[in-house]
Amino acid sequence: MIVDNIISKKTDIVSFPKKDDYDFFHIAFGVDESFIKPAGVTITSIIANNPEEFLHFHIFTSSILELDLTKIEEIKTNKIAITLYLVDSTAFSTFQVRENLPISVYYRMLSPEILKEVTDRVLYIDADILCLNSISNLKEIDFKDNIICAVNHQEFSASHINSLNLKNNNYYFNAGVMLINIPLWISNNIFDMFVNKITSQDFQYLDQDVLNILLEERVHYLSGKYNLFYSEKNTLLKDTIFMHFVGSPKPWKSWSPDITLYLNYYRKSPWADVELELPLNYKHKKLYAKKLWNDKKYYQSALWFSKYLINKLL
Protein backbone atom coordinates (compact mmCIF):
# COMPACT_ATOMS: atom_id res chain seq x y z
CA MET A 1 0.00 0.00 0.00
CA ILE A 2 1.41 3.40 -1.02
CA VAL A 3 0.91 5.64 1.98
CA ASP A 4 1.33 8.91 0.08
CA ASN A 5 -1.78 8.11 -1.97
CA ILE A 6 -3.88 7.71 1.20
CA ILE A 7 -3.53 11.39 2.16
CA SER A 8 -5.82 13.41 -0.09
CA LYS A 9 -5.03 16.80 1.45
CA LYS A 10 -2.58 18.27 3.96
CA THR A 11 -3.28 21.62 5.63
CA ASP A 12 -1.23 23.56 8.17
CA ILE A 13 -4.07 24.86 10.34
CA VAL A 14 -1.81 26.55 12.87
CA SER A 15 1.42 27.57 11.17
CA PHE A 16 4.92 26.93 12.43
CA PRO A 17 6.66 29.33 14.75
CA LYS A 18 10.06 30.34 13.39
CA LYS A 19 11.84 27.15 14.44
CA ASP A 20 13.22 24.15 12.59
CA ASP A 21 10.58 21.43 12.36
CA TYR A 22 12.96 18.79 13.67
CA ASP A 23 13.17 20.59 17.02
CA PHE A 24 9.47 20.06 17.68
CA PHE A 25 8.06 17.14 19.64
CA HIS A 26 5.56 15.51 17.31
CA ILE A 27 2.19 14.17 18.48
CA ALA A 28 -0.30 12.37 16.23
CA PHE A 29 -4.02 11.58 16.39
CA GLY A 30 -6.05 9.24 14.18
CA VAL A 31 -9.75 10.13 14.52
CA ASP A 32 -13.07 10.25 12.75
CA GLU A 33 -15.18 13.40 12.54
CA SER A 34 -16.89 12.81 15.90
CA PHE A 35 -13.54 12.68 17.74
CA ILE A 36 -12.09 15.95 16.43
CA LYS A 37 -13.46 17.92 19.38
CA PRO A 38 -12.13 15.42 21.97
CA ALA A 39 -8.75 15.55 20.21
CA GLY A 40 -8.88 19.33 20.60
CA VAL A 41 -9.46 18.95 24.34
CA THR A 42 -6.53 16.52 24.55
CA ILE A 43 -4.36 19.05 22.73
CA THR A 44 -5.55 21.75 25.14
CA SER A 45 -4.52 19.63 28.14
CA ILE A 46 -1.08 18.90 26.65
CA ILE A 47 -0.41 22.58 25.96
CA ALA A 48 -1.64 23.59 29.44
CA ASN A 49 0.81 21.25 31.15
CA ASN A 50 3.73 21.83 28.78
CA PRO A 51 3.96 25.60 28.30
CA GLU A 52 7.69 25.53 27.53
CA GLU A 53 7.60 22.80 24.88
CA PHE A 54 7.61 23.25 21.11
CA LEU A 55 4.86 20.90 19.93
CA HIS A 56 3.62 19.90 16.50
CA PHE A 57 0.25 18.14 16.46
CA HIS A 58 -0.76 16.00 13.48
CA ILE A 59 -4.45 15.11 13.06
CA PHE A 60 -5.35 12.31 10.63
CA THR A 61 -9.06 12.18 9.75
CA SER A 62 -11.31 11.50 6.78
CA SER A 63 -13.58 14.50 7.40
CA ILE A 64 -13.99 17.52 9.65
CA LEU A 65 -16.87 19.86 10.45
CA GLU A 66 -16.37 23.52 9.62
CA LEU A 67 -17.07 24.42 13.26
CA ASP A 68 -14.32 22.11 14.51
CA LEU A 69 -11.88 23.43 11.92
CA THR A 70 -12.58 26.97 13.14
CA LYS A 71 -12.12 25.91 16.76
CA ILE A 72 -8.78 24.25 16.04
CA GLU A 73 -7.58 27.45 14.40
CA GLU A 74 -8.19 29.18 17.76
CA ILE A 75 -5.61 26.95 19.49
CA LYS A 76 -2.70 29.30 19.11
CA THR A 77 0.45 29.86 21.11
CA ASN A 78 3.88 30.88 19.89
CA LYS A 79 5.21 27.34 20.41
CA ILE A 80 2.81 25.01 18.62
CA ALA A 81 1.87 23.94 15.12
CA ILE A 82 -1.13 21.88 14.00
CA THR A 83 -1.38 20.03 10.69
CA LEU A 84 -4.52 18.34 9.37
CA TYR A 85 -4.32 15.35 7.03
CA LEU A 86 -7.47 14.28 5.16
CA VAL A 87 -7.36 10.51 4.73
CA ASP A 88 -8.94 8.53 1.90
CA SER A 89 -10.75 5.99 4.08
CA THR A 90 -11.45 3.69 1.12
CA ALA A 91 -7.82 2.59 1.35
CA PHE A 92 -8.84 0.72 4.51
CA SER A 93 -12.17 -0.60 3.20
CA THR A 94 -11.07 -4.25 3.45
CA PHE A 95 -9.93 -3.89 7.06
CA GLN A 96 -11.97 -5.16 10.00
CA VAL A 97 -14.15 -2.73 11.95
CA ARG A 98 -16.31 -2.97 15.05
CA GLU A 99 -19.17 -0.81 16.31
CA ASN A 100 -16.90 0.73 18.95
CA LEU A 101 -13.73 0.46 16.84
CA PRO A 102 -14.28 2.38 13.59
CA ILE A 103 -12.02 2.48 10.58
CA SER A 104 -10.27 5.58 11.94
CA VAL A 105 -8.37 3.40 14.46
CA TYR A 106 -6.12 2.46 11.55
CA TYR A 107 -5.10 6.05 10.88
CA ARG A 108 -2.56 5.82 13.71
CA MET A 109 -0.54 3.59 11.42
CA LEU A 110 0.07 6.45 9.01
CA SER A 111 2.02 8.85 11.23
CA PRO A 112 5.47 7.15 11.08
CA GLU A 113 5.27 6.91 7.30
CA ILE A 114 4.20 10.53 6.83
CA LEU A 115 6.62 12.04 9.37
CA LYS A 116 9.75 10.03 8.58
CA GLU A 117 11.39 13.02 6.87
CA VAL A 118 10.95 15.45 9.77
CA THR A 119 11.47 13.50 13.01
CA ASP A 120 12.80 10.23 14.37
CA ARG A 121 10.01 9.80 16.94
CA VAL A 122 6.30 10.52 17.17
CA LEU A 123 3.88 10.11 20.05
CA TYR A 124 0.60 8.57 18.92
CA ILE A 125 -2.19 9.27 21.39
CA ASP A 126 -5.92 8.49 21.47
CA ALA A 127 -8.38 11.37 21.69
CA ASP A 128 -10.03 10.08 24.89
CA ILE A 129 -7.00 11.05 26.95
CA LEU A 130 -6.05 13.99 29.15
CA CYS A 131 -2.50 15.10 29.80
CA LEU A 132 -2.00 15.96 33.47
CA ASN A 133 1.74 16.64 33.67
CA SER A 134 4.86 17.36 31.65
CA ILE A 135 5.71 15.07 28.73
CA SER A 136 9.27 16.38 28.40
CA ASN A 137 10.84 13.03 29.35
CA LEU A 138 9.39 11.45 26.22
CA LYS A 139 11.75 13.54 24.11
CA GLU A 140 14.77 11.86 25.71
CA ILE A 141 13.63 8.28 26.36
CA ASP A 142 16.08 5.71 25.00
CA PHE A 143 14.25 3.17 22.83
CA LYS A 144 17.07 0.65 23.40
CA ASP A 145 16.62 -0.86 19.93
CA ASN A 146 12.87 -1.16 20.46
CA ILE A 147 10.31 -0.05 17.91
CA ILE A 148 7.86 1.55 20.34
CA CYS A 149 7.45 2.57 23.96
CA ALA A 150 4.12 1.75 25.58
CA VAL A 151 2.52 0.80 28.91
CA ASN A 152 1.96 -2.83 29.84
CA HIS A 153 -1.68 -3.74 30.53
CA GLN A 154 -1.30 -7.49 30.82
CA GLU A 155 -4.30 -7.60 33.19
CA PHE A 156 -6.42 -6.60 30.18
CA SER A 157 -7.86 -10.12 29.68
CA ALA A 158 -5.85 -13.25 30.31
CA SER A 159 -7.98 -15.43 28.03
CA HIS A 160 -7.79 -12.90 25.21
CA ILE A 161 -4.02 -12.49 25.49
CA ASN A 162 -3.63 -16.28 25.52
CA SER A 163 -5.60 -16.48 22.27
CA LEU A 164 -2.97 -14.38 20.48
CA ASN A 165 -0.28 -17.03 21.03
CA LEU A 166 2.29 -14.53 22.19
CA LYS A 167 5.63 -15.81 23.42
CA ASN A 168 5.13 -14.11 26.79
CA ASN A 169 1.57 -13.61 28.02
CA ASN A 170 2.76 -11.30 30.78
CA TYR A 171 3.00 -8.42 28.32
CA TYR A 172 0.21 -6.75 26.35
CA PHE A 173 0.13 -3.03 25.66
CA ASN A 174 -2.75 -0.67 25.07
CA ALA A 175 -2.19 1.06 21.72
CA GLY A 176 -3.75 4.33 22.86
CA VAL A 177 -0.36 5.74 23.84
CA MET A 178 2.64 4.74 21.73
CA LEU A 179 5.96 6.51 21.35
CA ILE A 180 7.18 5.30 17.96
CA ASN A 181 10.78 4.89 16.86
CA ILE A 182 10.26 5.96 13.25
CA PRO A 183 13.54 4.69 11.69
CA LEU A 184 13.05 1.20 13.14
CA TRP A 185 9.34 1.21 12.30
CA ILE A 186 10.22 1.94 8.67
CA SER A 187 13.19 -0.43 8.40
CA ASN A 188 11.14 -3.29 9.85
CA ASN A 189 8.30 -2.68 7.38
CA ILE A 190 5.72 -2.54 10.17
CA PHE A 191 3.07 -0.86 8.02
CA ASP A 192 3.18 -3.51 5.28
CA MET A 193 3.32 -6.33 7.82
CA PHE A 194 0.36 -4.80 9.59
CA VAL A 195 -1.70 -4.63 6.39
CA ASN A 196 -0.98 -8.30 5.66
CA LYS A 197 -1.80 -9.42 9.19
CA ILE A 198 -4.98 -7.42 9.77
CA THR A 199 -6.53 -8.85 6.61
CA SER A 200 -5.53 -12.45 7.37
CA GLN A 201 -7.96 -13.24 10.22
CA ASP A 202 -10.40 -11.71 12.71
CA PHE A 203 -9.01 -9.93 15.76
CA GLN A 204 -11.13 -8.89 18.71
CA TYR A 205 -9.21 -5.68 19.33
CA LEU A 206 -8.20 -5.12 15.74
CA ASP A 207 -5.03 -3.06 15.31
CA GLN A 208 -4.10 -3.33 18.99
CA ASP A 209 -3.95 -7.13 18.79
CA VAL A 210 -1.98 -7.04 15.55
CA LEU A 211 0.52 -4.53 16.92
CA ASN A 212 1.07 -6.68 20.02
CA ILE A 213 1.84 -9.63 17.76
CA LEU A 214 4.11 -7.77 15.35
CA LEU A 215 6.00 -5.80 17.99
CA GLU A 216 6.43 -8.54 20.57
CA GLU A 217 9.84 -8.27 22.23
CA ARG A 218 10.39 -4.90 20.50
CA VAL A 219 8.54 -2.79 23.10
CA HIS A 220 10.18 -0.66 25.76
CA TYR A 221 7.66 -0.65 28.59
CA LEU A 222 6.99 2.63 30.34
CA SER A 223 5.70 3.42 33.80
CA GLY A 224 1.93 3.14 34.18
CA LYS A 225 1.75 6.91 34.65
CA TYR A 226 2.00 7.30 30.87
CA ASN A 227 -1.32 5.53 30.25
CA LEU A 228 -3.44 5.26 33.40
CA PHE A 229 -6.98 4.04 32.76
CA TYR A 230 -9.63 6.24 34.37
CA SER A 231 -11.14 3.13 35.96
CA GLU A 232 -7.90 2.95 37.95
CA LYS A 233 -8.18 6.54 39.16
CA ASN A 234 -8.17 5.42 42.79
CA THR A 235 -4.51 4.56 42.21
CA LEU A 236 -3.88 7.94 40.58
CA LEU A 237 -0.37 9.11 41.19
CA LYS A 238 0.33 12.81 41.47
CA ASP A 239 2.80 12.49 38.60
CA THR A 240 0.34 10.77 36.22
CA ILE A 241 1.11 11.93 32.68
CA PHE A 242 -1.85 10.59 30.67
CA MET A 243 -5.32 9.73 32.00
CA HIS A 244 -7.10 7.43 29.53
CA PHE A 245 -10.91 7.34 29.48
CA VAL A 246 -11.26 3.86 27.99
CA GLY A 247 -14.73 2.36 27.66
CA SER A 248 -17.98 4.28 27.74
CA PRO A 249 -19.60 6.66 28.25
CA LYS A 250 -16.89 9.07 27.22
CA PRO A 251 -16.48 12.17 29.41
CA TRP A 252 -17.73 14.54 26.70
CA LYS A 253 -21.12 12.81 26.88
CA SER A 254 -23.49 14.69 29.17
CA TRP A 255 -24.65 11.47 30.85
CA SER A 256 -21.15 10.40 31.85
CA PRO A 257 -21.30 10.09 35.67
CA ASP A 258 -17.98 11.69 36.65
CA ILE A 259 -16.63 14.39 34.34
CA THR A 260 -15.20 16.96 36.75
CA LEU A 261 -11.59 16.40 35.70
CA TYR A 262 -12.45 16.40 32.01
CA LEU A 263 -14.60 19.52 32.28
CA ASN A 264 -11.63 21.40 33.71
CA TYR A 265 -9.83 21.11 30.37
CA TYR A 266 -12.96 21.19 28.21
CA ARG A 267 -13.70 24.66 29.59
CA LYS A 268 -10.17 25.80 28.76
CA SER A 269 -10.55 24.63 25.16
CA PRO A 270 -12.04 26.55 22.21
CA TRP A 271 -15.11 24.29 22.56
CA ALA A 272 -15.98 25.70 25.99
CA ASP A 273 -19.06 27.40 24.52
CA VAL A 274 -20.25 24.17 22.88
CA GLU A 275 -22.64 22.07 24.94
CA LEU A 276 -21.63 18.54 25.88
CA GLU A 277 -23.27 15.89 23.73
CA LEU A 278 -26.86 15.27 24.82
CA PRO A 279 -28.44 11.80 24.86
CA LEU A 280 -30.38 10.60 21.83
CA ASN A 281 -31.64 7.14 22.83
CA TYR A 282 -33.83 6.26 25.80
CA LYS A 283 -31.10 4.38 27.70
CA HIS A 284 -28.80 7.37 27.68
CA LYS A 285 -31.68 9.71 28.56
CA LYS A 286 -32.36 7.61 31.65
CA LEU A 287 -28.69 7.76 32.64
CA TYR A 288 -28.66 11.52 32.15
CA ALA A 289 -31.79 11.92 34.28
CA LYS A 290 -30.11 9.89 37.04
CA LYS A 291 -26.95 11.99 36.80
CA LEU A 292 -28.94 15.23 37.04
CA TRP A 293 -30.80 13.88 40.07
CA ASN A 294 -27.52 12.99 41.79
CA ASP A 295 -26.33 16.52 41.01
CA LYS A 296 -29.47 17.84 42.77
CA LYS A 297 -30.81 19.29 39.53
CA TYR A 298 -34.27 17.91 40.16
CA TYR A 299 -36.28 19.87 37.61
CA GLN A 300 -33.91 19.00 34.76
CA SER A 301 -33.83 15.41 35.99
CA ALA A 302 -37.62 15.16 35.87
CA LEU A 303 -37.63 16.67 32.39
CA TRP A 304 -35.12 14.14 31.05
CA PHE A 305 -36.84 11.26 32.83
CA SER A 306 -40.06 12.18 31.05
CA LYS A 307 -38.14 12.24 27.75
CA TYR A 308 -36.80 8.80 28.62
CA LEU A 309 -40.30 7.42 29.26
CA ILE A 310 -41.72 8.91 26.08
CA ASN A 311 -38.81 7.62 24.03
CA LYS A 312 -39.06 4.13 25.54
CA LEU A 313 -42.81 3.80 25.08
CA LEU A 314 -42.97 5.10 21.51
Helices and strands as residue ranges (DSSP letters): G 3-5, E 7-14, G 21-23, E 25-30, G 33-35, H 36-48, E 55-61, H 66-73, E 80-87, G 89-92, G 103-110, H 111-115, E 121-125, E 129-131, G 136-139, E 148-151, H 158-163, E 177-181, H 182-187, H 190-198, H 206-214, E 219-222, G 224-226, E 228-229, G 230-235, E 242-244, H 260-266, H 282-294, H 298-313
